[in-house]
Amino acid sequence: MTTREQILDLKQRIGTSIIGQDAVIERLLIALLTNGNVLMEGLPGLAKTRAIKTLAKHIESKFSRIQFTPDLLPADVTGSEIYFEEGGKGQFK
């Protein structure tokens, strides 16, 4: 099975769980193939979480979800490095 066939098969398998969201599925696959990121926004009930869970299941990957709130900062998601100076030598941890 070629890479193209594998991707089309994955798209079809996700499409059986997520009806009518072909553009979303395509964008998720593009992000996956290009090592990109996806920010899913939309009204409740539009299968955002289900789409990602389904993709993760079919590629045998880990799934995690972040609930955004007005006070959430980028560092809360990505973490941050702190500079420590010990014995005249500085180090980021």
C-alpha positions as CSV (number, residue, x, y, z in Angstrom):
1,M,0.0,0.0,0.0
2,T,1.5,3.3,-1.0
3,T,1.7,6.3,1.3
4,R,-1.1,8.1,-0.6
5,E,-3.3,5.0,-0.3
6,Q,-2.6,4.8,3.4
7,I,-3.6,8.5,3.9
8,L,-6.8,8.1,1.9
9,D,-7.6,5.0,3.9
10,L,-7.0,6.9,7.2
11,K,-9.2,9.8,5.9
12,Q,-12.0,7.3,5.0
13,R,-11.8,5.6,8.4
14,I,-12.0,8.9,10.3
15,G,-14.8,10.0,8.0
16,T,-16.9,7.1,9.2
17,S,-16.9,8.6,12.7
18,I,-17.0,12.3,11.7
19,I,-19.8,12.9,9.2
20,G,-19.8,16.1,7.1
21,Q,-16.5,17.4,8.3
22,D,-14.3,16.5,5.3
23,A,-12.4,19.9,5.4
24,V,-11.6,19.4,9.1
25,I,-10.3,15.9,8.5
26,E,-8.2,17.1,5.6
27,R,-6.7,19.9,7.7
28,L,-5.9,17.5,10.5
29,L,-4.1,15.1,8.1
30,I,-2.2,18.0,6.6
31,A,-1.1,19.1,10.0
32,L,-0.1,15.6,10.9
33,L,1.9,15.1,7.7
34,T,3.7,18.5,8.0
35,N,4.4,18.1,11.7
36,G,2.2,21.1,12.3
37,N,-0.2,22.2,15.0
38,V,-4.0,22.6,15.0
39,L,-6.1,24.9,17.1
40,M,-9.7,23.6,16.9
41,E,-12.3,26.3,17.6
42,G,-16.0,26.1,17.2
43,L,-19.4,25.9,18.9
44,P,-20.1,23.0,21.2
45,G,-21.2,19.8,19.6
46,L,-19.3,20.1,16.3
47,A,-17.1,16.9,17.0
48,K,-13.9,18.8,17.6
49,T,-12.7,16.5,20.4
50,R,-14.1,13.4,18.7
51,A,-12.2,14.2,15.5
52,I,-8.9,14.4,17.2
53,K,-9.6,11.3,19.4
54,T,-10.5,9.3,16.3
55,L,-7.4,10.4,14.5
56,A,-5.2,9.5,17.5
57,K,-6.9,6.1,17.8
58,H,-6.3,5.2,14.1
59,I,-2.6,6.3,14.2
60,E,-2.1,4.6,17.6
61,S,-1.1,7.8,19.2
62,K,-1.6,9.6,22.5
63,F,-4.4,12.1,22.8
64,S,-4.6,15.1,25.2
65,R,-6.9,18.1,25.3
66,I,-6.5,21.6,26.7
67,Q,-9.6,23.5,27.8
68,F,-8.8,27.2,27.0
69,T,-9.9,29.8,29.5
70,P,-9.6,33.6,29.3
71,D,-6.6,33.6,31.7
72,L,-4.7,30.8,30.0
73,L,-1.2,31.9,28.9
74,P,1.0,30.3,26.2
75,A,3.6,29.4,28.9
76,D,0.8,27.4,30.7
77,V,0.7,25.1,27.7
78,T,4.3,25.0,26.5
79,G,6.1,25.6,29.8
80,S,9.0,27.9,30.3
81,E,12.7,27.8,31.1
82,I,14.1,29.5,34.2
83,Y,17.6,30.7,34.5
84,F,19.5,29.4,37.6
85,E,22.9,30.6,38.5
86,E,24.9,28.1,40.5
87,G,28.6,28.6,41.4
88,G,29.2,31.2,38.7
89,K,27.7,29.1,36.0
90,G,24.3,29.8,34.6
91,Q,21.9,27.1,33.5
92,F,18.4,27.1,32.0
93,K,16.1,24.5,33.5
